[in-house]
Amino acid sequence: MQFLAFFVISAITCLIYSLVKAKGKERKRFTKPETVLLHQVSPTDLSVSGSPFCLKLETFLRMTKIPYENEYGMKFSKKGKVPWIEFNGQEIADSNFCIRFLMKEFRVDLDTHLNCTERAIGHSIRTMLEENFYWTMSHYCWFSDYAAEMREKLLGQLFPPLKYLAYFMLKRKVKNYLWSHGMGRHNEQEIYGIAERDLLAVSEILGQKKFLFGDKPCLADAGLFAFTACSAWELPASPFAKIIRTKATNLGEHAQRMKELYYPDWDRIISKKKQI
């Protein structure tokens, strides 16, 4: 009986994966030499990307003016994650490994104007956002009133029974991730308290400066922009958005500044997505 249950669940999982893969409209892309192919999630109705990691990597590409093309869809890397890149026949997974690879390949460094202490602070900011604050966002997306909207964004085109089954399986997996990380062991009030302290800490470092370390943006600014945009613009009813609107307004101003500087086509990208 246990074997039969395992077989049925495995078969359904494979079917769900095939449908999600088809939903992403994956196809083999051939890019120009020396052009990066960026695999990432599609734009949403509110943002160029609902994933802070995808948005961070694309922002890095724009800041460094590295030629790239987007490949939107649900094609995951060998590590089972997005974003990831292809370049001259090589595949690199994980946004931070992608950035390190591209910095070496194209000989670019967004932090040349920073001293050693500033570089260390920038690294600490990105690590805090990616390894701590991100999990508070995950909790909100999967275990708050927003969860139903999240389900439709990810799986809305699937046949209803499969949609709900896939959502149940994904939600259970996220719950396990949150528990293993430690964030899932806290109650909602404690989780959002952690998020507020993280945002206010970055807000304090930014202060009244245009960017984190003065008038010129660095790699940490790309990360901060990505997490601010995804938590405030993509999730406008979230507690994160409320904090940015009231207690950390300089983060919203920073995001708007980065958007104007590197995404003059922001609205056009979103509009184009709506027409699909």
HUURUR-V427055 format. One record per backbone hydrogen bond with DSSP energy under -1.0 kcal/mol. NH is the residue of the N-H (numbers start at 1). CO is the residue of the C=O. If there is no record, write none. Layout:
[[NH & CO] [NH & CO]]
//
This chain:
[[5 & 1] [6 & 2] [7 & 3] [8 & 4] [9 & 5] [10 & 6] [11 & 7] [12 & 8] [13 & 9] [14 & 10] [15 & 11] [16 & 12] [17 & 13] [18 & 14] [19 & 15] [20 & 16] [21 & 17] [22 & 18] [23 & 19] [24 & 20] [25 & 22] [35 & 32] [36 & 67] [37 & 86] [38 & 69] [39 & 84] [40 & 71] [44 & 47] [55 & 51] [56 & 52] [57 & 53] [58 & 54] [59 & 55] [60 & 56] [61 & 57] [62 & 58] [63 & 59] [64 & 60] [66 & 61] [69 & 36] [71 & 38] [73 & 40] [77 & 81] [80 & 77] [84 & 39] [85 & 92] [86 & 37] [87 & 90] [90 & 87] [92 & 85] [94 & 83] [98 & 94] [99 & 95] [100 & 96] [101 & 97] [102 & 98] [103 & 99] [104 & 100] [105 & 101] [106 & 102] [108 & 103] [114 & 111] [119 & 115] [120 & 116] [121 & 117] [122 & 118] [123 & 119] [124 & 120] [125 & 121] [126 & 122] [127 & 123] [128 & 124] [129 & 125] [130 & 126] [131 & 127] [132 & 128] [133 & 128] [134 & 129] [136 & 133] [137 & 133] [138 & 134] [139 & 135] [140 & 136] [141 & 137] [142 & 138] [143 & 139] [147 & 144] [150 & 146] [151 & 147] [152 & 148] [153 & 149] [154 & 150] [155 & 151] [156 & 152] [158 & 155] [163 & 159] [164 & 160] [165 & 161] [166 & 162] [167 & 163] [168 & 164] [169 & 165] [170 & 166] [171 & 167] [172 & 168] [173 & 169] [174 & 170] [175 & 171] [176 & 172] [177 & 173] [178 & 174] [179 & 175] [180 & 176] [181 & 177] [182 & 178] [184 & 178] [185 & 182] [186 & 183] [191 & 187] [192 & 188] [193 & 189] [194 & 190] [195 & 191] [196 & 192] [197 & 193] [198 & 194] [199 & 195] [200 & 196] [201 & 197] [202 & 198] [203 & 199] [204 & 200] [205 & 201] [206 & 202] [207 & 203] [209 & 206] [211 & 214] [214 & 211] [222 & 218] [223 & 219] [224 & 220] [225 & 221] [226 & 222] [227 & 223] [228 & 224] [229 & 225] [230 & 226] [231 & 227] [232 & 228] [233 & 229] [234 & 229] [238 & 235] [242 & 238] [243 & 239] [244 & 240] [245 & 241] [246 & 242] [247 & 243] [248 & 243] [251 & 248] [253 & 249] [254 & 250] [255 & 251] [256 & 252] [257 & 253] [258 & 254] [259 & 255] [260 & 256] [261 & 257] [262 & 258] [263 & 259] [266 & 263] [269 & 265] [270 & 266] [271 & 267] [272 & 268] [273 & 269] [274 & 270] [275 & 271] [276 & 273]]
//
